[in-house]
């Protein structure tokens, strides 16, 4: 992730991150990479929305991003930080995410690539066929194994 306080160029910066959980298809269509990421992820949260969901200050969410408890991409006309909605619960970031995020990041993936990997269907995965769906279904070991194969 780039410095949280400065806009950073990314291929995913055409969809709006305003409102409560921006929906898929919110892209303007000017960037196919962004539109395809929106189609994969579905709903997004801004930093203030993630903070509100957890009942914590926005600085806590920024620290969660810095500490790799969460990953985000910059999207929309304001290049705003956007977090996939499913990553955040009322209790905080999903704990099953962190190890997978670290493995993929250590393997050289940036945040956008990590998000794309988590939401892209893979052969023979349970649940909805995506690593994220499999993590939510309790298949953390299998997803970490696949993450290590992908990253290294």
Phi and psi in radians as a Rosetta constraint file:
Dihedral C 1 N 2 CA 2 C 2 CIRCULARHARMONIC -1.371 0.35
Dihedral N 2 CA 2 C 2 N 3 CIRCULARHARMONIC 2.978 0.35
Dihedral C 2 N 3 CA 3 C 3 CIRCULARHARMONIC -0.897 0.35
Dihedral N 3 CA 3 C 3 N 4 CIRCULARHARMONIC 2.221 0.35
Dihedral C 3 N 4 CA 4 C 4 CIRCULARHARMONIC -1.144 0.35
Dihedral N 4 CA 4 C 4 N 5 CIRCULARHARMONIC -0.485 0.35
Dihedral C 4 N 5 CA 5 C 5 CIRCULARHARMONIC -1.536 0.35
Dihedral N 5 CA 5 C 5 N 6 CIRCULARHARMONIC -0.153 0.35
Dihedral C 5 N 6 CA 6 C 6 CIRCULARHARMONIC -2.086 0.35
Dihedral N 6 CA 6 C 6 N 7 CIRCULARHARMONIC 2.361 0.35
Dihedral C 6 N 7 CA 7 C 7 CIRCULARHARMONIC -1.060 0.35
Dihedral N 7 CA 7 C 7 N 8 CIRCULARHARMONIC 2.448 0.35
Dihedral C 7 N 8 CA 8 C 8 CIRCULARHARMONIC -2.206 0.35
Dihedral N 8 CA 8 C 8 N 9 CIRCULARHARMONIC 2.461 0.35
Dihedral C 8 N 9 CA 9 C 9 CIRCULARHARMONIC -1.157 0.35
Dihedral N 9 CA 9 C 9 N 10 CIRCULARHARMONIC 2.487 0.35
Dihedral C 9 N 10 CA 10 C 10 CIRCULARHARMONIC -2.713 0.35
Dihedral N 10 CA 10 C 10 N 11 CIRCULARHARMONIC 2.833 0.35
Dihedral C 10 N 11 CA 11 C 11 CIRCULARHARMONIC -1.448 0.35
Dihedral N 11 CA 11 C 11 N 12 CIRCULARHARMONIC -0.100 0.35
Dihedral C 11 N 12 CA 12 C 12 CIRCULARHARMONIC -2.001 0.35
Dihedral N 12 CA 12 C 12 N 13 CIRCULARHARMONIC 1.278 0.35
Dihedral C 12 N 13 CA 13 C 13 CIRCULARHARMONIC -2.396 0.35
Dihedral N 13 CA 13 C 13 N 14 CIRCULARHARMONIC 0.633 0.35
Dihedral C 13 N 14 CA 14 C 14 CIRCULARHARMONIC -2.029 0.35
Dihedral N 14 CA 14 C 14 N 15 CIRCULARHARMONIC -0.222 0.35
Dihedral C 14 N 15 CA 15 C 15 CIRCULARHARMONIC -1.690 0.35
Dihedral N 15 CA 15 C 15 N 16 CIRCULARHARMONIC 2.619 0.35
Dihedral C 15 N 16 CA 16 C 16 CIRCULARHARMONIC -1.337 0.35
Dihedral N 16 CA 16 C 16 N 17 CIRCULARHARMONIC 2.424 0.35
Dihedral C 16 N 17 CA 17 C 17 CIRCULARHARMONIC -1.940 0.35
Dihedral N 17 CA 17 C 17 N 18 CIRCULARHARMONIC 0.295 0.35
Dihedral C 17 N 18 CA 18 C 18 CIRCULARHARMONIC -1.529 0.35
Dihedral N 18 CA 18 C 18 N 19 CIRCULARHARMONIC 2.854 0.35
Dihedral C 18 N 19 CA 19 C 19 CIRCULARHARMONIC 1.437 0.35
Dihedral N 19 CA 19 C 19 N 20 CIRCULARHARMONIC -3.085 0.35
Dihedral C 19 N 20 CA 20 C 20 CIRCULARHARMONIC -1.587 0.35
Dihedral N 20 CA 20 C 20 N 21 CIRCULARHARMONIC 1.805 0.35
Dihedral C 20 N 21 CA 21 C 21 CIRCULARHARMONIC 1.097 0.35
Dihedral N 21 CA 21 C 21 N 22 CIRCULARHARMONIC 1.393 0.35
Dihedral C 21 N 22 CA 22 C 22 CIRCULARHARMONIC -1.018 0.35
Dihedral N 22 CA 22 C 22 N 23 CIRCULARHARMONIC 2.417 0.35
Dihedral C 22 N 23 CA 23 C 23 CIRCULARHARMONIC -1.574 0.35
Dihedral N 23 CA 23 C 23 N 24 CIRCULARHARMONIC 2.829 0.35
Dihedral C 23 N 24 CA 24 C 24 CIRCULARHARMONIC -1.038 0.35
Dihedral N 24 CA 24 C 24 N 25 CIRCULARHARMONIC 2.634 0.35
Dihedral C 24 N 25 CA 25 C 25 CIRCULARHARMONIC 1.449 0.35
Dihedral N 25 CA 25 C 25 N 26 CIRCULARHARMONIC 0.116 0.35
Dihedral C 25 N 26 CA 26 C 26 CIRCULARHARMONIC -1.371 0.35
Dihedral N 26 CA 26 C 26 N 27 CIRCULARHARMONIC -0.103 0.35
Dihedral C 26 N 27 CA 27 C 27 CIRCULARHARMONIC -1.167 0.35
Dihedral N 27 CA 27 C 27 N 28 CIRCULARHARMONIC 2.810 0.35
Dihedral C 27 N 28 CA 28 C 28 CIRCULARHARMONIC -1.502 0.35
Dihedral N 28 CA 28 C 28 N 29 CIRCULARHARMONIC -0.156 0.35
Dihedral C 28 N 29 CA 29 C 29 CIRCULARHARMONIC 1.542 0.35
Dihedral N 29 CA 29 C 29 N 30 CIRCULARHARMONIC -0.040 0.35
Dihedral C 29 N 30 CA 30 C 30 CIRCULARHARMONIC -1.433 0.35
Dihedral N 30 CA 30 C 30 N 31 CIRCULARHARMONIC -0.260 0.35
Dihedral C 30 N 31 CA 31 C 31 CIRCULARHARMONIC -2.302 0.35
Dihedral N 31 CA 31 C 31 N 32 CIRCULARHARMONIC 1.784 0.35
Dihedral C 31 N 32 CA 32 C 32 CIRCULARHARMONIC -1.037 0.35
Dihedral N 32 CA 32 C 32 N 33 CIRCULARHARMONIC -0.581 0.35
Dihedral C 32 N 33 CA 33 C 33 CIRCULARHARMONIC -1.109 0.35
Dihedral N 33 CA 33 C 33 N 34 CIRCULARHARMONIC -0.733 0.35
Dihedral C 33 N 34 CA 34 C 34 CIRCULARHARMONIC -1.168 0.35
Dihedral N 34 CA 34 C 34 N 35 CIRCULARHARMONIC -0.776 0.35
Dihedral C 34 N 35 CA 35 C 35 CIRCULARHARMONIC -1.071 0.35
Dihedral N 35 CA 35 C 35 N 36 CIRCULARHARMONIC -0.693 0.35
Dihedral C 35 N 36 CA 36 C 36 CIRCULARHARMONIC -1.214 0.35
Dihedral N 36 CA 36 C 36 N 37 CIRCULARHARMONIC -0.605 0.35
Dihedral C 36 N 37 CA 37 C 37 CIRCULARHARMONIC -1.157 0.35
Dihedral N 37 CA 37 C 37 N 38 CIRCULARHARMONIC -0.721 0.35
Dihedral C 37 N 38 CA 38 C 38 CIRCULARHARMONIC -1.058 0.35
Dihedral N 38 CA 38 C 38 N 39 CIRCULARHARMONIC -0.707 0.35
Dihedral C 38 N 39 CA 39 C 39 CIRCULARHARMONIC -1.149 0.35
Dihedral N 39 CA 39 C 39 N 40 CIRCULARHARMONIC -0.621 0.35
Dihedral C 39 N 40 CA 40 C 40 CIRCULARHARMONIC -1.246 0.35
Dihedral N 40 CA 40 C 40 N 41 CIRCULARHARMONIC -0.811 0.35
Dihedral C 40 N 41 CA 41 C 41 CIRCULARHARMONIC -1.416 0.35
Dihedral N 41 CA 41 C 41 N 42 CIRCULARHARMONIC -0.791 0.35
Dihedral C 41 N 42 CA 42 C 42 CIRCULARHARMONIC 1.595 0.35
Dihedral N 42 CA 42 C 42 N 43 CIRCULARHARMONIC -1.559 0.35
Dihedral C 42 N 43 CA 43 C 43 CIRCULARHARMONIC -1.889 0.35
Dihedral N 43 CA 43 C 43 N 44 CIRCULARHARMONIC 2.466 0.35
Dihedral C 43 N 44 CA 44 C 44 CIRCULARHARMONIC -2.152 0.35
Dihedral N 44 CA 44 C 44 N 45 CIRCULARHARMONIC 2.737 0.35
Dihedral C 44 N 45 CA 45 C 45 CIRCULARHARMONIC -2.140 0.35
Dihedral N 45 CA 45 C 45 N 46 CIRCULARHARMONIC 2.474 0.35
Dihedral C 45 N 46 CA 46 C 46 CIRCULARHARMONIC -1.410 0.35
Dihedral N 46 CA 46 C 46 N 47 CIRCULARHARMONIC 2.973 0.35
Dihedral C 46 N 47 CA 47 C 47 CIRCULARHARMONIC -1.023 0.35
Dihedral N 47 CA 47 C 47 N 48 CIRCULARHARMONIC -0.806 0.35
Dihedral C 47 N 48 CA 48 C 48 CIRCULARHARMONIC -1.071 0.35
Dihedral N 48 CA 48 C 48 N 49 CIRCULARHARMONIC -0.658 0.35
Dihedral C 48 N 49 CA 49 C 49 CIRCULARHARMONIC -1.175 0.35
Dihedral N 49 CA 49 C 49 N 50 CIRCULARHARMONIC -0.701 0.35
Dihedral C 49 N 50 CA 50 C 50 CIRCULARHARMONIC -1.134 0.35
Dihedral N 50 CA 50 C 50 N 51 CIRCULARHARMONIC -0.681 0.35
Dihedral C 50 N 51 CA 51 C 51 CIRCULARHARMONIC -1.133 0.35
Dihedral N 51 CA 51 C 51 N 52 CIRCULARHARMONIC -0.770 0.35
Dihedral C 51 N 52 CA 52 C 52 CIRCULARHARMONIC -1.097 0.35
Dihedral N 52 CA 52 C 52 N 53 CIRCULARHARMONIC -0.744 0.35
Dihedral C 52 N 53 CA 53 C 53 CIRCULARHARMONIC -1.046 0.35
Dihedral N 53 CA 53 C 53 N 54 CIRCULARHARMONIC -0.656 0.35
Dihedral C 53 N 54 CA 54 C 54 CIRCULARHARMONIC -1.538 0.35
Dihedral N 54 CA 54 C 54 N 55 CIRCULARHARMONIC -0.264 0.35
Dihedral C 54 N 55 CA 55 C 55 CIRCULARHARMONIC 1.268 0.35
Dihedral N 55 CA 55 C 55 N 56 CIRCULARHARMONIC 0.641 0.35
Dihedral C 55 N 56 CA 56 C 56 CIRCULARHARMONIC -2.237 0.35
Dihedral N 56 CA 56 C 56 N 57 CIRCULARHARMONIC 2.873 0.35
Dihedral C 56 N 57 CA 57 C 57 CIRCULARHARMONIC -1.215 0.35
Dihedral N 57 CA 57 C 57 N 58 CIRCULARHARMONIC 2.762 0.35
Dihedral C 57 N 58 CA 58 C 58 CIRCULARHARMONIC -1.054 0.35
Dihedral N 58 CA 58 C 58 N 59 CIRCULARHARMONIC -0.552 0.35
Dihedral C 58 N 59 CA 59 C 59 CIRCULARHARMONIC -1.062 0.35
Dihedral N 59 CA 59 C 59 N 60 CIRCULARHARMONIC -0.573 0.35
Dihedral C 59 N 60 CA 60 C 60 CIRCULARHARMONIC -1.138 0.35
Dihedral N 60 CA 60 C 60 N 61 CIRCULARHARMONIC -0.722 0.35
Dihedral C 60 N 61 CA 61 C 61 CIRCULARHARMONIC -1.150 0.35
Dihedral N 61 CA 61 C 61 N 62 CIRCULARHARMONIC -0.716 0.35
Dihedral C 61 N 62 CA 62 C 62 CIRCULARHARMONIC -1.060 0.35
Dihedral N 62 CA 62 C 62 N 63 CIRCULARHARMONIC -0.690 0.35
Dihedral C 62 N 63 CA 63 C 63 CIRCULARHARMONIC -1.167 0.35
Dihedral N 63 CA 63 C 63 N 64 CIRCULARHARMONIC -0.644 0.35
Dihedral C 63 N 64 CA 64 C 64 CIRCULARHARMONIC -1.086 0.35
Dihedral N 64 CA 64 C 64 N 65 CIRCULARHARMONIC -0.656 0.35
Dihedral C 64 N 65 CA 65 C 65 CIRCULARHARMONIC -1.183 0.35
Dihedral N 65 CA 65 C 65 N 66 CIRCULARHARMONIC -0.790 0.35
Dihedral C 65 N 66 CA 66 C 66 CIRCULARHARMONIC -1.106 0.35
Dihedral N 66 CA 66 C 66 N 67 CIRCULARHARMONIC -0.677 0.35
Dihedral C 66 N 67 CA 67 C 67 CIRCULARHARMONIC -1.477 0.35
Dihedral N 67 CA 67 C 67 N 68 CIRCULARHARMONIC 0.064 0.35
Dihedral C 67 N 68 CA 68 C 68 CIRCULARHARMONIC 1.163 0.35
Dihedral N 68 CA 68 C 68 N 69 CIRCULARHARMONIC 0.452 0.35
Dihedral C 68 N 69 CA 69 C 69 CIRCULARHARMONIC -1.354 0.35
Dihedral N 69 CA 69 C 69 N 70 CIRCULARHARMONIC -0.447 0.35
Dihedral C 69 N 70 CA 70 C 70 CIRCULARHARMONIC -2.348 0.35
Dihedral N 70 CA 70 C 70 N 71 CIRCULARHARMONIC 2.740 0.35
Dihedral C 70 N 71 CA 71 C 71 CIRCULARHARMONIC -2.217 0.35
Dihedral N 71 CA 71 C 71 N 72 CIRCULARHARMONIC 2.730 0.35
Dihedral C 71 N 72 CA 72 C 72 CIRCULARHARMONIC -2.593 0.35
Dihedral N 72 CA 72 C 72 N 73 CIRCULARHARMONIC 2.872 0.35
Dihedral C 72 N 73 CA 73 C 73 CIRCULARHARMONIC -2.196 0.35
Dihedral N 73 CA 73 C 73 N 74 CIRCULARHARMONIC 2.764 0.35
Dihedral C 73 N 74 CA 74 C 74 CIRCULARHARMONIC -1.608 0.35
Dihedral N 74 CA 74 C 74 N 75 CIRCULARHARMONIC 2.282 0.35
Dihedral C 74 N 75 CA 75 C 75 CIRCULARHARMONIC -2.495 0.35
Dihedral N 75 CA 75 C 75 N 76 CIRCULARHARMONIC 2.927 0.35
Dihedral C 75 N 76 CA 76 C 76 CIRCULARHARMONIC 1.436 0.35
Dihedral N 76 CA 76 C 76 N 77 CIRCULARHARMONIC 3.021 0.35
Dihedral C 76 N 77 CA 77 C 77 CIRCULARHARMONIC -1.133 0.35
Dihedral N 77 CA 77 C 77 N 78 CIRCULARHARMONIC -0.423 0.35
Dihedral C 77 N 78 CA 78 C 78 CIRCULARHARMONIC -1.679 0.35
Dihedral N 78 CA 78 C 78 N 79 CIRCULARHARMONIC 0.080 0.35
Dihedral C 78 N 79 CA 79 C 79 CIRCULARHARMONIC 0.979 0.35
Dihedral N 79 CA 79 C 79 N 80 CIRCULARHARMONIC 0.718 0.35
Dihedral C 79 N 80 CA 80 C 80 CIRCULARHARMONIC -1.349 0.35
Dihedral N 80 CA 80 C 80 N 81 CIRCULARHARMONIC 2.597 0.35
Dihedral C 80 N 81 CA 81 C 81 CIRCULARHARMONIC -1.196 0.35
Dihedral N 81 CA 81 C 81 N 82 CIRCULARHARMONIC 2.238 0.35
Dihedral C 81 N 82 CA 82 C 82 CIRCULARHARMONIC -2.235 0.35
Dihedral N 82 CA 82 C 82 N 83 CIRCULARHARMONIC 2.273 0.35
Dihedral C 82 N 83 CA 83 C 83 CIRCULARHARMONIC -1.951 0.35
Dihedral N 83 CA 83 C 83 N 84 CIRCULARHARMONIC 2.277 0.35
Dihedral C 83 N 84 CA 84 C 84 CIRCULARHARMONIC -0.965 0.35
Dihedral N 84 CA 84 C 84 N 85 CIRCULARHARMONIC 2.264 0.35
Dihedral C 84 N 85 CA 85 C 85 CIRCULARHARMONIC -0.984 0.35
Dihedral N 85 CA 85 C 85 N 86 CIRCULARHARMONIC -0.670 0.35
Dihedral C 85 N 86 CA 86 C 86 CIRCULARHARMONIC -1.148 0.35
Dihedral N 86 CA 86 C 86 N 87 CIRCULARHARMONIC -0.294 0.35
Dihedral C 86 N 87 CA 87 C 87 CIRCULARHARMONIC -1.255 0.35
Dihedral N 87 CA 87 C 87 N 88 CIRCULARHARMONIC -0.359 0.35
Dihedral C 87 N 88 CA 88 C 88 CIRCULARHARMONIC -2.058 0.35
Dihedral N 88 CA 88 C 88 N 89 CIRCULARHARMONIC 2.247 0.35
Dihedral C 88 N 89 CA 89 C 89 CIRCULARHARMONIC -2.010 0.35
Dihedral N 89 CA 89 C 89 N 90 CIRCULARHARMONIC 3.071 0.35
Dihedral C 89 N 90 CA 90 C 90 CIRCULARHARMONIC -1.111 0.35
Dihedral N 90 CA 90 C 90 N 91 CIRCULARHARMONIC -0.363 0.35
Dihedral C 90 N 91 CA 91 C 91 CIRCULARHARMONIC -1.624 0.35
Dihedral N 91 CA 91 C 91 N 92 CIRCULARHARMONIC -0.087 0.35
Dihedral C 91 N 92 CA 92 C 92 CIRCULARHARMONIC 2.175 0.35
Dihedral N 92 CA 92 C 92 N 93 CIRCULARHARMONIC -2.897 0.35
Dihedral C 92 N 93 CA 93 C 93 CIRCULARHARMONIC -1.106 0.35
Dihedral N 93 CA 93 C 93 N 94 CIRCULARHARMONIC 2.558 0.35
Dihedral C 93 N 94 CA 94 C 94 CIRCULARHARMONIC -1.096 0.35
Dihedral N 94 CA 94 C 94 N 95 CIRCULARHARMONIC 2.164 0.35
Dihedral C 94 N 95 CA 95 C 95 CIRCULARHARMONIC -1.156 0.35
Dihedral N 95 CA 95 C 95 N 96 CIRCULARHARMONIC -0.450 0.35
Dihedral C 95 N 96 CA 96 C 96 CIRCULARHARMONIC -1.256 0.35
Dihedral N 96 CA 96 C 96 N 97 CIRCULARHARMONIC -0.185 0.35
Dihedral C 96 N 97 CA 97 C 97 CIRCULARHARMONIC -1.399 0.35
Dihedral N 97 CA 97 C 97 N 98 CIRCULARHARMONIC -0.662 0.35
Dihedral C 97 N 98 CA 98 C 98 CIRCULARHARMONIC -0.979 0.35
Dihedral N 98 CA 98 C 98 N 99 CIRCULARHARMONIC -0.870 0.35
Dihedral C 98 N 99 CA 99 C 99 CIRCULARHARMONIC -1.067 0.35
Dihedral N 99 CA 99 C 99 N 100 CIRCULARHARMONIC -0.686 0.35
Dihedral C 99 N 100 CA 100 C 100 CIRCULARHARMONIC -1.180 0.35
Dihedral N 100 CA 100 C 100 N 101 CIRCULARHARMONIC -0.739 0.35
Dihedral C 100 N 101 CA 101 C 101 CIRCULARHARMONIC -1.041 0.35
Dihedral N 101 CA 101 C 101 N 102 CIRCULARHARMONIC -0.767 0.35
Dihedral C 101 N 102 CA 102 C 102 CIRCULARHARMONIC -1.139 0.35
Dihedral N 102 CA 102 C 102 N 103 CIRCULARHARMONIC -0.793 0.35
Dihedral C 102 N 103 CA 103 C 103 CIRCULARHARMONIC -1.037 0.35
Dihedral N 103 CA 103 C 103 N 104 CIRCULARHARMONIC -0.846 0.35
Dihedral C 103 N 104 CA 104 C 104 CIRCULARHARMONIC -1.155 0.35
Dihedral N 104 CA 104 C 104 N 105 CIRCULARHARMONIC -0.708 0.35
Dihedral C 104 N 105 CA 105 C 105 CIRCULARHARMONIC -1.136 0.35
Dihedral N 105 CA 105 C 105 N 106 CIRCULARHARMONIC -0.734 0.35
Dihedral C 105 N 106 CA 106 C 106 CIRCULARHARMONIC -1.126 0.35
Dihedral N 106 CA 106 C 106 N 107 CIRCULARHARMONIC -0.456 0.35
Dihedral C 106 N 107 CA 107 C 107 CIRCULARHARMONIC -1.418 0.35
Dihedral N 107 CA 107 C 107 N 108 CIRCULARHARMONIC 0.002 0.35
Dihedral C 107 N 108 CA 108 C 108 CIRCULARHARMONIC 1.826 0.35
Dihedral N 108 CA 108 C 108 N 109 CIRCULARHARMONIC 0.029 0.35
Dihedral C 108 N 109 CA 109 C 109 CIRCULARHARMONIC -1.357 0.35
Dihedral N 109 CA 109 C 109 N 110 CIRCULARHARMONIC 2.468 0.35
Dihedral C 109 N 110 CA 110 C 110 CIRCULARHARMONIC -1.516 0.35
Dihedral N 110 CA 110 C 110 N 111 CIRCULARHARMONIC 3.072 0.35
Dihedral C 110 N 111 CA 111 C 111 CIRCULARHARMONIC -1.053 0.35
Dihedral N 111 CA 111 C 111 N 112 CIRCULARHARMONIC -0.709 0.35
Dihedral C 111 N 112 CA 112 C 112 CIRCULARHARMONIC -1.113 0.35
Dihedral N 112 CA 112 C 112 N 113 CIRCULARHARMONIC -0.728 0.35
Dihedral C 112 N 113 CA 113 C 113 CIRCULARHARMONIC -1.135 0.35
Dihedral N 113 CA 113 C 113 N 114 CIRCULARHARMONIC -0.645 0.35
Dihedral C 113 N 114 CA 114 C 114 CIRCULARHARMONIC -1.122 0.35
Dihedral N 114 CA 114 C 114 N 115 CIRCULARHARMONIC -0.817 0.35
Dihedral C 114 N 115 CA 115 C 115 CIRCULARHARMONIC -1.065 0.35
Dihedral N 115 CA 115 C 115 N 116 CIRCULARHARMONIC -0.799 0.35
Dihedral C 115 N 116 CA 116 C 116 CIRCULARHARMONIC -1.053 0.35
Dihedral N 116 CA 116 C 116 N 117 CIRCULARHARMONIC -0.764 0.35
Dihedral C 116 N 117 CA 117 C 117 CIRCULARHARMONIC -1.080 0.35
Dihedral N 117 CA 117 C 117 N 118 CIRCULARHARMONIC -0.772 0.35
Dihedral C 117 N 118 CA 118 C 118 CIRCULARHARMONIC -1.116 0.35
Dihedral N 118 CA 118 C 118 N 119 CIRCULARHARMONIC -0.493 0.35
Dihedral C 118 N 119 CA 119 C 119 CIRCULARHARMONIC -1.879 0.35
Dihedral N 119 CA 119 C 119 N 120 CIRCULARHARMONIC 0.096 0.35
Dihedral C 119 N 120 CA 120 C 120 CIRCULARHARMONIC -1.697 0.35
Dihedral N 120 CA 120 C 120 N 121 CIRCULARHARMONIC 2.216 0.35
Dihedral C 120 N 121 CA 121 C 121 CIRCULARHARMONIC -1.065 0.35
Dihedral N 121 CA 121 C 121 N 122 CIRCULARHARMONIC 2.480 0.35
Dihedral C 121 N 122 CA 122 C 122 CIRCULARHARMONIC -2.230 0.35
Dihedral N 122 CA 122 C 122 N 123 CIRCULARHARMONIC 2.640 0.35
Dihedral C 122 N 123 CA 123 C 123 CIRCULARHARMONIC -1.078 0.35
Dihedral N 123 CA 123 C 123 N 124 CIRCULARHARMONIC 2.428 0.35
Dihedral C 123 N 124 CA 124 C 124 CIRCULARHARMONIC 1.133 0.35
Dihedral N 124 CA 124 C 124 N 125 CIRCULARHARMONIC 0.396 0.35
Dihedral C 124 N 125 CA 125 C 125 CIRCULARHARMONIC -1.602 0.35
Dihedral N 125 CA 125 C 125 N 126 CIRCULARHARMONIC 2.470 0.35
Dihedral C 125 N 126 CA 126 C 126 CIRCULARHARMONIC -1.249 0.35
Dihedral N 126 CA 126 C 126 N 127 CIRCULARHARMONIC -3.069 0.35
Dihedral C 126 N 127 CA 127 C 127 CIRCULARHARMONIC 1.078 0.35
Dihedral N 127 CA 127 C 127 N 128 CIRCULARHARMONIC -2.229 0.35
Dihedral C 127 N 128 CA 128 C 128 CIRCULARHARMONIC -1.567 0.35
Dihedral N 128 CA 128 C 128 N 129 CIRCULARHARMONIC 0.098 0.35
Dihedral C 128 N 129 CA 129 C 129 CIRCULARHARMONIC 1.558 0.35
Dihedral N 129 CA 129 C 129 N 130 CIRCULARHARMONIC -0.038 0.35
Dihedral C 129 N 130 CA 130 C 130 CIRCULARHARMONIC -1.789 0.35
Dihedral N 130 CA 130 C 130 N 131 CIRCULARHARMONIC 2.671 0.35
Dihedral C 130 N 131 CA 131 C 131 CIRCULARHARMONIC -0.993 0.35
Dihedral N 131 CA 131 C 131 N 132 CIRCULARHARMONIC -0.682 0.35
Dihedral C 131 N 132 CA 132 C 132 CIRCULARHARMONIC -1.111 0.35
Dihedral N 132 CA 132 C 132 N 133 CIRCULARHARMONIC -0.799 0.35
Dihedral C 132 N 133 CA 133 C 133 CIRCULARHARMONIC -1.053 0.35
Dihedral N 133 CA 133 C 133 N 134 CIRCULARHARMONIC -0.676 0.35
Dihedral C 133 N 134 CA 134 C 134 CIRCULARHARMONIC -1.206 0.35
Dihedral N 134 CA 134 C 134 N 135 CIRCULARHARMONIC -0.673 0.35
Dihedral C 134 N 135 CA 135 C 135 CIRCULARHARMONIC -1.061 0.35
Dihedral N 135 CA 135 C 135 N 136 CIRCULARHARMONIC -0.769 0.35
Dihedral C 135 N 136 CA 136 C 136 CIRCULARHARMONIC -1.138 0.35
Dihedral N 136 CA 136 C 136 N 137 CIRCULARHARMONIC -0.496 0.35
Dihedral C 136 N 137 CA 137 C 137 CIRCULARHARMONIC -1.486 0.35
Dihedral N 137 CA 137 C 137 N 138 CIRCULARHARMONIC 0.024 0.35
Dihedral C 137 N 138 CA 138 C 138 CIRCULARHARMONIC 1.641 0.35
Dihedral N 138 CA 138 C 138 N 139 CIRCULARHARMONIC 0.283 0.35
Dihedral C 138 N 139 CA 139 C 139 CIRCULARHARMONIC -1.768 0.35
Dihedral N 139 CA 139 C 139 N 140 CIRCULARHARMONIC 0.884 0.35
Dihedral C 139 N 140 CA 140 C 140 CIRCULARHARMONIC -1.094 0.35
Dihedral N 140 CA 140 C 140 N 141 CIRCULARHARMONIC -0.727 0.35
Dihedral C 140 N 141 CA 141 C 141 CIRCULARHARMONIC -1.076 0.35
Dihedral N 141 CA 141 C 141 N 142 CIRCULARHARMONIC -0.790 0.35
Dihedral C 141 N 142 CA 142 C 142 CIRCULARHARMONIC -1.101 0.35
Dihedral N 142 CA 142 C 142 N 143 CIRCULARHARMONIC -0.707 0.35
Dihedral C 142 N 143 CA 143 C 143 CIRCULARHARMONIC -1.213 0.35
Dihedral N 143 CA 143 C 143 N 144 CIRCULARHARMONIC -0.699 0.35
Dihedral C 143 N 144 CA 144 C 144 CIRCULARHARMONIC -1.125 0.35
Dihedral N 144 CA 144 C 144 N 145 CIRCULARHARMONIC -0.686 0.35
Dihedral C 144 N 145 CA 145 C 145 CIRCULARHARMONIC -1.054 0.35
Dihedral N 145 CA 145 C 145 N 146 CIRCULARHARMONIC -0.817 0.35
Dihedral C 145 N 146 CA 146 C 146 CIRCULARHARMONIC -1.129 0.35
Dihedral N 146 CA 146 C 146 N 147 CIRCULARHARMONIC -0.663 0.35
Dihedral C 146 N 147 CA 147 C 147 CIRCULARHARMONIC -1.086 0.35
Dihedral N 147 CA 147 C 147 N 148 CIRCULARHARMONIC -0.732 0.35
Dihedral C 147 N 148 CA 148 C 148 CIRCULARHARMONIC -1.154 0.35
Dihedral N 148 CA 148 C 148 N 149 CIRCULARHARMONIC -0.654 0.35
Dihedral C 148 N 149 CA 149 C 149 CIRCULARHARMONIC -1.136 0.35
Dihedral N 149 CA 149 C 149 N 150 CIRCULARHARMONIC -0.697 0.35
Dihedral C 149 N 150 CA 150 C 150 CIRCULARHARMONIC -1.208 0.35
Dihedral N 150 CA 150 C 150 N 151 CIRCULARHARMONIC -0.763 0.35
Dihedral C 150 N 151 CA 151 C 151 CIRCULARHARMONIC -1.334 0.35
Dihedral N 151 CA 151 C 151 N 152 CIRCULARHARMONIC -0.512 0.35
